Amino acid sequence: MKKLTILLLLIICFSCSEEKQNVDSIIINANVYTVDNDFSKAESFAVKAGKFVDVGTSSDIQSKYTSADVIDLQGKTVVPGFIDAHCHFLGLGLDQQDVDLVGTKSFEDVVKRVLDFQNEKQQDYIVGRGWDQNDWEEKAFPNKTLLDKLFPKTPVALTRIDGHATLCNQAALDLGGITINTKVDGGEVVIENGELTGVLVDNAVDSVWKHWPAGYTREDVVEALLVAQDLCFDLGLTTVDDAGLDQYAIEIIDSLHKTGDLKMRVYAMASGTEQNVDYYLNKGVIKTDRLNVRSFKFYADGALGSRGAMLRAPYSDKPDHFGLLVTDLETFNKNAERIANSEYQMNTHAIGDSANHTVLQTYNKVLEGKPNRRWRVEHAQVVSQEDFELYKNVMPSIQPTHATSDMYWAEDRLGSERIKGAYAFKDLLNAYGKVALGTDFPVERVSPFLTFYAAVARQDLEQYPEGGFQKENGLTREETLKGMTIWAAYSNFEENEKGSIETGKFADFIVLDKDIMTVDQNEIPNIKVEKTFVDGEKQ
């Protein structure tokens, strides 16, 4: 009888093990934030064919599934792969090939970096990016005089951190035929004491770029994309929304996806040129597991730091100056009407309150009777109090680190009353119900943890200011994590395939060395990504 009992138990155990489903990998003993509708937590999940097949407790998952790859995370935190809802992925990679001016503390520091770069590279044309006069003791725009002396025959073009102002030496200005009499729609040639300073704001620099040597080669673009991918995977990004690409770059991204060299998922916003709009509206939405082309990126105005943001009243620190309208209203409205009659999304850069007002008015007019279009305002930095209600049907795409980068001088630009509607993340969330969060890298640093920290703490890395900058507009940790995952996916029409750890979705997830939802607030910027997975494969 005893032998019969043992035999029956063995048969039962064997039958149970046979019933287990074989999967590619199983994660157990983890602290999983699923970011599902209930913001529930789990311990374990199973992955097969690049997707989550089940989520639950470690005992439950192990009772139903078997795998040769079982990863015991010993309590480590897991969250969905981060989605950067507004960045310049290709630009990040290309910037690695130019002079890095980020973090310079003076114009002399800028010049030293250019000299060091040129001594090593010996290029015929010099390009750099990253200076910010607001970080210098002398906060005025720089002047080209020293560059003219050091590089009398070599064109030099050094772009501000925000990409909306460029310092050119005389050799570069001569390429574009820029003189003190040059006038550019949507741009400014900065003149002081009747002379060119070399600073060109927004559209004015196009006159120089069009005469610059032929653009980057295919090899340059491929290298840039792969370098950017490595930087982003290291920080837990698994999807990037590249805000402004041309057809050439999008097709290279697609080809690298097909060869398997590029595994980063890309939501591509095609630059809002006439050529791109004609081409993609005719072609229709392009969608694969890794590439989504269904939006256009337009510019309404410039940036606040370079006083190009379009304001409804003059700048507080520059009377009679209102900023710049980068795209004329006739062109903008015509494109909005065309895109509204397609499946495509329109995403418009709008910083100033005038730009936001104009974009919101146009969006709401052309989208009347067309629900769930998810058109986005990128940045939405300065909004008049009466205009927040216009965001009811327009999705805000915001970058929290802009607030903590600009907070030192933003009130100087806007004044004590207008600043109350600036970087108003909570007000925007309350208006629409969701916000998509990003970094705008390389304008800001790539790290999503700085995004998270800026949204929650509203402070810089020295915990300034005490209590946070306009803390009433900070986001909770739950809201922030949603904005970097499921809400960002929603902004891309991809919430059914990514953005949360749920059955049937892509197995994009990351393992953190600290619990981002409970760790001391000041430790958030120091969190490290231990592993990044795309389609369940470690990158």
C-alpha positions in Angstrom: 0.0 0.0 0.0 2.8 2.4 0.9 4.5 1.7 -2.4 1.3 2.4 -4.2 0.9 5.7 -2.5 4.4 6.8 -3.4 3.8 5.7 -7.0 0.6 7.8 -7.2 2.3 10.9 -5.8 5.1 10.5 -8.3 2.5 10.3 -11.1 0.7 13.4 -9.8 3.9 15.4 -9.6 5.0 14.3 -13.0 1.6 15.2 -14.5 1.8 18.7 -12.8 5.2 19.3 -14.2 4.1 18.3 -17.7 1.2 20.8 -17.5 3.6 23.7 -16.9 4.0 25.9 -19.9 7.6 26.4 -21.1 8.6 30.1 -21.4 11.7 32.0 -22.4 12.3 33.5 -18.9 10.8 33.9 -15.5 11.5 36.8 -13.1 10.9 35.9 -9.4 11.2 37.6 -6.0 11.0 41.1 -7.5 9.4 44.3 -6.3 7.4 45.0 -9.4 5.4 48.2 -10.1 3.2 47.1 -13.0 1.7 50.5 -13.7 -1.5 48.9 -14.7 -4.9 50.6 -14.2 -4.8 49.9 -10.5 -1.1 50.7 -10.1 -0.8 47.2 -8.6 2.4 45.5 -7.5 3.6 42.0 -8.3 6.5 39.7 -7.5 7.0 37.7 -10.6 6.2 37.5 -14.3 6.8 35.1 -17.2 8.1 36.1 -20.7 7.7 34.3 -24.0 8.3 35.5 -27.6 9.2 39.0 -26.4 6.0 39.5 -24.4 4.7 39.2 -20.9 2.5 36.1 -20.7 1.6 36.3 -17.0 2.1 38.5 -13.9 1.6 37.5 -10.3 3.3 36.1 -7.2 6.5 34.0 -7.4 4.7 30.9 -6.3 1.9 31.3 -8.7 4.1 32.0 -11.7 6.4 29.1 -10.9 3.5 26.7 -10.4 2.3 27.4 -14.0 5.5 28.0 -16.0 8.9 26.5 -16.4 12.0 28.0 -18.0 15.7 27.4 -18.3 16.2 31.1 -17.5 14.8 31.9 -14.0 16.1 35.2 -12.6 15.8 35.7 -8.9 16.0 39.4 -8.3 16.1 39.1 -4.5 13.7 42.0 -3.9 15.1 44.4 -6.5 12.7 46.9 -8.0 11.3 46.4 -11.5 9.4 49.0 -13.5 8.3 49.2 -17.1 11.0 50.5 -19.5 11.1 54.2 -19.5 9.6 56.1 -22.5 11.1 59.5 -23.2 8.2 61.4 -24.7 10.3 64.2 -26.2 13.9 64.0 -27.0 16.4 64.2 -29.9 17.7 60.7 -30.1 19.6 61.1 -33.3 20.8 64.6 -32.2 22.3 63.1 -29.0 24.4 60.8 -31.1 25.4 63.4 -33.6 26.4 65.8 -30.8 29.1 63.3 -29.7 30.9 64.1 -33.0 30.9 67.9 -32.3 32.3 70.2 -29.6 30.6 69.6 -26.3 29.9 73.0 -24.6 27.5 71.7 -21.9 28.4 72.9 -18.5 30.7 75.8 -19.6 30.9 78.5 -16.9 32.0 81.4 -19.1 32.6 82.3 -22.7 36.3 81.8 -22.1 35.5 78.3 -21.1 33.6 77.9 -24.4 36.6 79.1 -26.4 39.0 76.8 -24.6 36.8 73.8 -25.5 36.7 74.9 -29.1 40.5 75.3 -29.3 41.1 71.9 -27.6 38.6 70.3 -30.1 40.2 71.9 -33.1 43.8 71.1 -32.0 42.8 67.4 -32.0 40.4 67.2 -34.9 41.7 69.9 -37.4 38.3 70.3 -39.1 37.5 72.7 -41.9 34.2 73.7 -40.3 33.6 73.7 -36.5 30.3 72.9 -34.9 29.5 72.9 -31.2 26.5 72.9 -28.9 25.6 73.4 -25.2 26.5 76.9 -24.0 24.1 78.7 -21.8 24.8 82.3 -20.9 22.5 82.1 -17.9 25.1 79.9 -16.3 27.8 82.5 -16.7 28.7 85.4 -14.4 28.2 87.7 -17.4 24.7 86.6 -18.5 24.6 88.6 -21.8 24.8 86.8 -25.2 28.4 86.2 -26.2 30.1 88.1 -29.0 32.0 86.8 -32.0 35.1 89.0 -31.7 37.4 86.5 -30.1 36.3 83.7 -32.5 37.1 86.0 -35.4 40.7 86.5 -34.1 41.3 82.8 -33.4 39.5 81.4 -36.5 39.6 84.1 -39.2 39.1 81.7 -42.1 37.4 78.7 -40.5 33.6 78.9 -40.1 32.5 78.3 -36.5 28.9 77.8 -35.4 28.2 77.2 -31.7 24.6 76.5 -30.8 23.0 77.4 -27.4 21.9 74.5 -25.2 18.2 74.9 -26.3 19.0 74.8 -30.0 17.4 78.2 -30.6 20.4 80.6 -30.8 23.7 80.1 -32.5 27.0 82.1 -32.2 28.7 82.3 -35.5 32.1 83.9 -36.3 32.4 86.2 -39.3 33.6 83.4 -41.6 30.3 81.5 -40.9 28.2 84.7 -41.2 29.8 85.3 -44.6 28.7 81.9 -45.8 25.1 82.9 -45.2 25.6 86.5 -46.5 24.5 87.8 -43.1 24.8 91.6 -42.7 23.4 94.2 -40.3 20.6 94.7 -42.8 19.5 91.0 -42.9 15.9 90.4 -41.9 14.5 86.9 -41.4 10.9 85.9 -40.7 10.8 84.0 -37.5 14.4 84.9 -36.7 16.6 87.6 -35.3 20.1 88.8 -36.2 21.4 90.2 -33.0 23.1 93.6 -33.4 24.8 95.7 -30.7 26.1 99.2 -31.2 25.4 98.9 -34.9 27.6 95.8 -35.3 26.9 92.1 -35.7 27.4 90.1 -32.5 27.4 86.8 -34.4 24.3 85.6 -32.5 21.5 84.3 -34.7 18.2 83.4 -33.1 15.8 80.7 -34.4 15.2 80.9 -38.2 18.1 83.4 -38.8 20.7 80.6 -38.5 19.2 78.7 -41.5 20.9 81.2 -43.8 24.2 79.9 -42.6 23.3 76.2 -42.4 22.1 76.0 -46.0 25.6 77.0 -47.1 27.4 74.6 -44.7 29.0 71.5 -46.3 26.8 68.6 -47.1 25.1 67.0 -44.1 26.1 64.0 -42.2 26.8 60.8 -44.2 24.9 57.6 -43.8 27.8 56.2 -41.8 27.7 59.3 -39.5 24.0 58.8 -38.9 24.3 55.0 -38.2 27.2 55.6 -35.8 25.2 58.4 -34.0 22.1 56.2 -33.6 24.1 53.3 -32.2 26.0 55.5 -29.8 22.7 57.1 -28.6 21.2 53.7 -28.2 23.9 52.6 -25.8 23.6 55.8 -23.7 19.8 55.4 -23.5 19.8 51.7 -22.6 22.3 52.3 -19.8 19.7 54.7 -18.3 16.6 52.5 -18.7 15.0 54.0 -21.8 13.4 51.5 -24.1 11.3 53.9 -26.3 12.3 57.4 -27.4 10.1 60.0 -29.1 12.5 61.7 -31.5 11.0 65.2 -32.0 11.9 66.2 -35.5 13.4 63.8 -38.1 13.6 63.9 -41.8 12.7 61.1 -44.2 16.3 60.2 -44.7 16.9 59.6 -41.0 13.6 57.7 -40.5 14.5 55.3 -43.3 17.9 54.6 -41.8 16.3 53.9 -38.4 13.9 51.5 -40.1 16.7 49.7 -41.9 18.7 49.3 -38.7 15.6 47.9 -37.0 15.3 45.4 -39.8 19.0 44.3 -39.4 18.6 44.0 -35.7 21.4 46.5 -35.0 19.0 49.1 -33.5 16.7 47.7 -30.9 15.5 50.9 -29.4 11.9 51.5 -30.1 11.4 54.9 -31.8 8.3 57.1 -32.1 9.3 59.3 -34.9 7.9 62.8 -35.3 8.6 63.9 -38.8 9.8 67.5 -39.1 6.9 69.6 -40.3 8.4 70.6 -43.6 6.2 70.8 -46.7 8.1 67.9 -48.2 7.7 65.6 -45.1 4.0 66.5 -44.7 3.3 65.7 -48.4 5.2 62.5 -48.3 3.9 61.0 -45.1 0.3 62.1 -45.5 0.3 60.3 -48.9 2.1 57.2 -47.5 -0.1 56.9 -44.3 0.9 55.7 -40.9 4.0 53.5 -40.7 3.9 51.1 -37.8 6.2 48.2 -36.9 7.0 46.7 -33.4 10.0 49.1 -33.1 9.1 52.1 -35.3 6.0 54.3 -35.3 5.7 57.2 -37.8 2.3 58.9 -37.3 3.1 62.5 -36.2 4.6 65.8 -37.3 6.7 68.2 -35.3 6.1 71.9 -35.8 7.5 75.0 -34.1 5.3 77.9 -32.9 8.1 79.9 -31.2 11.6 79.9 -29.9 13.0 79.4 -26.4 12.7 81.4 -23.2 16.4 81.3 -22.4 17.2 83.1 -25.7 14.1 85.3 -25.5 12.6 83.7 -28.5 9.5 82.4 -26.7 6.5 84.3 -28.0 4.8 86.2 -25.2 1.5 88.1 -25.0 3.2 91.0 -23.2 6.8 92.2 -23.4 9.6 90.4 -21.6 10.0 91.7 -18.1 13.8 92.0 -18.6 13.6 93.4 -22.2 10.9 95.9 -22.8 9.2 96.1 -26.2 10.5 92.5 -27.0 7.8 89.8 -27.4 9.8 86.9 -28.8 9.5 85.2 -32.2 6.8 83.5 -34.1 8.8 80.8 -35.9 6.1 79.4 -38.2 3.8 82.0 -39.8 0.1 81.5 -38.9 -1.1 80.9 -42.5 1.4 78.0 -42.9 0.6 76.6 -39.4 -3.2 76.7 -39.8 -3.0 75.2 -43.3 -1.0 72.3 -42.0 -3.2 71.8 -39.0 -6.3 71.5 -41.3 -4.5 69.0 -43.6 -3.3 66.9 -40.7 -6.7 67.0 -38.9 -8.1 65.2 -42.0 -5.6 62.4 -41.7 -4.7 59.8 -39.1 -1.6 61.8 -38.2 -0.9 63.6 -34.9 0.4 67.2 -34.7 2.9 68.0 -32.1 3.9 71.6 -31.7 6.7 73.3 -29.8 5.2 76.1 -27.8 7.0 77.9 -25.0 5.5 81.3 -24.5 1.9 82.1 -23.4 1.2 83.7 -26.8 2.4 80.6 -28.6 0.5 78.3 -26.4 -2.7 80.4 -26.8 -2.4 80.4 -30.6 -1.6 76.6 -30.9 -4.5 75.7 -28.5 -7.0 77.9 -30.4 -6.0 76.3 -33.7 -6.0 72.7 -32.4 -9.4 73.0 -30.8 -10.9 74.6 -33.9 -9.6 72.0 -36.4 -10.3 69.0 -34.1 -13.9 70.0 -33.3 -16.0 66.8 -33.6 -12.8 64.6 -33.9 -12.2 63.0 -30.4 -9.2 61.1 -29.2 -6.7 62.7 -31.6 -4.1 63.2 -28.8 -2.5 66.2 -30.5 0.3 67.4 -28.3 1.8 70.7 -27.2 5.5 70.1 -26.7 6.9 71.9 -23.6 3.8 74.0 -22.7 6.0 76.1 -20.6 4.2 79.4 -20.1 0.4 79.3 -20.1 -2.1 82.1 -19.3 -4.4 81.1 -16.5 -7.5 81.3 -18.7 -5.9 79.0 -21.3 -5.5 75.9 -19.0 -9.1 74.9 -19.8 -8.1 74.8 -23.5 -5.9 71.8 -22.6 -9.0 69.7 -21.9 -8.7 68.1 -25.4 -4.9 68.7 -26.0 -2.2 66.6 -24.4 0.7 68.3 -22.7 4.1 66.9 -23.4 6.4 68.4 -20.7 10.0 68.1 -19.6 10.4 68.6 -15.8 14.1 69.4 -15.8 13.3 72.5 -17.9 11.7 73.9 -14.7 14.8 73.2 -12.5 17.2 74.5 -15.2 15.2 77.7 -15.8 14.0 78.5 -12.3 17.0 80.7 -11.5 16.2 83.3 -14.2 12.7 82.5 -15.5 11.0 85.1 -13.3 13.3 87.8 -14.6 12.0 87.0 -18.1 8.3 86.7 -17.1 7.7 88.8 -13.9 6.1 87.7 -10.7 2.6 87.2 -12.0 3.2 85.5 -15.3 5.6 83.0 -13.7 2.7 81.4 -11.9 1.5 79.9 -15.1 4.9 78.6 -16.0 6.1 75.0 -15.6 2.7 74.3 -14.2 2.8 70.5 -14.4 0.0 69.8 -12.0 -2.3 72.3 -13.6 -1.7 70.7 -17.0 -2.3 67.3 -15.5 -5.6 68.4 -14.0 -6.7 70.0 -17.3 -6.1 66.9 -19.5 -5.9 64.0 -17.1 -2.6 62.8 -18.3 0.9 64.2 -19.1 3.7 62.8 -21.2 7.1 63.3 -19.6 10.4 63.5 -21.4 13.9 65.2 -21.1 14.4 67.1 -24.4 17.9 65.7 -24.4 20.5 66.8 -25.4 19.0 70.1 -24.3 18.9 68.5 -20.9 20.8 65.5 -19.6 19.6 62.1 -20.7 18.8 60.6 -17.3 15.2 59.8 -16.6 16.0 59.9 -12.9 16.6 63.6 -13.2 13.3 63.9 -14.9 11.6 62.0 -12.0 13.4 64.0 -9.4 12.6 67.4 -11.0 8.9 66.5 -11.3 8.6 65.4 -7.7 11.0 67.6 -5.8 11.1 70.7 -8.1 14.7 71.2 -6.8 18.2 71.1 -8.3 20.8 68.6 -7.1 21.8 70.8 -4.2 18.2 70.7 -3.0 17.6 74.3 -4.0 15.2 76.0 -3.4 14.1 74.8 0.0 10.7 73.3 -0.3 10.9 73.3 -4.1 10.2 75.7 -7.0 6.5 76.4 -7.2 6.0 73.1 -5.4 2.2 73.3 -5.8 2.8 72.2 -9.4 4.9 69.2 -8.5 3.7 65.7 -9.4 3.4 62.7 -7.1 5.7 59.7 -7.6 2.8 57.7 -9.0 1.9 60.4 -11.5 5.5 60.8 -12.5 6.1 57.1 -13.1 2.9 57.0 -15.2 4.0 60.0 -17.2 7.3 58.2 -18.0 5.6 54.9 -18.9 1.9 54.3 -19.6 0.9 58.0 -20.2 3.9 58.5 -22.6 2.8 55.3 -24.4 -0.8 56.7 -24.6 0.6 59.9 -26.1 2.0 57.7 -28.9 -1.1 55.6 -29.4 0.8 52.7 -28.0 -0.8 52.1 -24.5 -2.1 48.7 -25.6 1.4 47.3 -26.4 3.8 49.0 -23.9 4.1 51.3 -20.8 3.1 48.7 -18.2 3.9 45.2 -17.1 0.8 43.3 -18.2 -0.1 40.2 -20.1 0.3 40.6 -23.8 2.5 43.7 -23.8 6.1 43.9 -25.0 8.4 42.7 -22.3 10.2 46.0 -21.9 11.3 46.5 -18.3 14.2 47.6 -16.1 15.8 46.5 -12.8 16.8 49.3 -10.4 19.2 49.2 -7.5 16.8 51.2 -5.3 13.0 51.5 -5.0 12.2 54.7 -6.9 8.8 54.9 -5.2 10.0 54.8 -1.6 13.7 55.8 -1.5 14.5 59.2 0.1 13.7 61.9 -2.4 17.2 63.2 -2.6 18.5 59.8 -3.6 16.4 59.6 -6.7 19.0 61.2 -9.0 21.5 58.5 -7.9 19.4 55.5 -8.7 21.2 53.1 -11.1 19.8 50.8 -13.8 21.2 47.3 -13.2 19.5 45.7 -16.2 17.5 46.9 -19.2 15.3 44.4 -21.1 13.6 44.9 -24.5 11.4 42.1 -25.7 12.6 40.2 -22.7 16.2 40.3 -23.9 18.9 42.0 -21.8 20.5 44.9 -23.6 
